[in-house]
Amino acid sequence: MRMRCITSAAIGLALVMAVPVDAAPAPDYQAASATLAQYKQAIESRDLSGVDALFAPDAQIFESGGIEGNFAHYRDHHLAPELKAFKSFAFRDYKVSVRGEGDVAIATETYSYTIVLPSGETVARDGVTTSVLKWTDGKWQIINLHSSSRKPKA
């Protein structure tokens, strides 16, 4: 009887020690698509207010064969000036696929977009973006974004 009590106590103690009380919930990988949707919406509205929070401070941006640097540099020297110059920017046929590995989500977005320039000229492109997001402090942040585009096939 005494041996059974000791065994039961040892098993109970092992179970308590095996599961941390403050274990963080596993990240919801599909929720990473909400972060990407916020970024997409900001581009379409041509309003980058609050977008910095979607990116880690040391995030790296790559676009069409070029290294753009961190998001602040990309925003100030590329994205914001372009968006300000456009009359409109619209995505269509947008699809996103997300998979996860630990506290990292890898997303692939495919889409087409149309830009209307101040002259009224339109520019149509097909694009693809690969983003790596990290689960930090209960939210997804983009740590790497690589996009490219080309003229649609005729």
Buried (B, 14 or more C-beta within 10 A) or exposed (E): EEEEEEEEEEEEEEEEEEEEEEEEEEBBBEBBBEBBEBBBEBBBEBEBEEBEEBBBEEBBBBBEEEEBBBBEEBBEEBBBEEBEEBEEBEBEEBEBEBEBEEEBBBBEBEBBBEBBEEEEEEEEBBBEBBBBBBBEEEBBBBBBBBBBBEEEEE
